[in-house]
Amino acid sequence: MIRRGRWKLIEVFDPQGVELYDLDSDPGETRNVASANPELTADLLRELEAWRQSVDAEIMRPNPDYDPAARPAKRKVKQAEGECCGEVEAPGNVD
């Protein structure tokens, strides 16, 4: 993510792309205007890449083991006293 004045560019990795927002007219970042401003988008993306290189930032890469079709197994989760128990999808261990 990089900001220049009224503009905010976000590089998105899943799916790959960029988002550009005019924070003066859209402070809630609801309208991606990257396709309407290709030169500014490309310029900010170059600036972001130059910054990454200057600080030797690690580049994000897709996880080759990620399977979007795989879903976590449902398991029992302890609830606070007086609450009903059920099955939920939750990562990690629960004691």
C-alpha positions, 0 to 999 in steps of 0.5 A: 500500500502506498499513499500520495496526497489524495491517492491510495494504491493497494496491491492485492495478491489474491486475486492479483491486482491493484486498487486505487482510491481517491481519498478526497472524494471517497474516504470510505474506499468504496470506488476502485478508480485504477482502471480510470487512472492507468498512468497514475496507477502504474506510477504509484505501483512503480513507486511502491516497487522502488520502495520495496527494493530500497528496504529489501522487502520480502516479496509475497508469494502464493502458498503452493500447498494452499487448496481453496477447496479444502475446508477445516474440519468441524470440531467441538469447541468449549463454550462459556458456562451456561452457553450451548455447545456446538460444532464450529469451524475454527483453526488451531487447538482448543483446550 
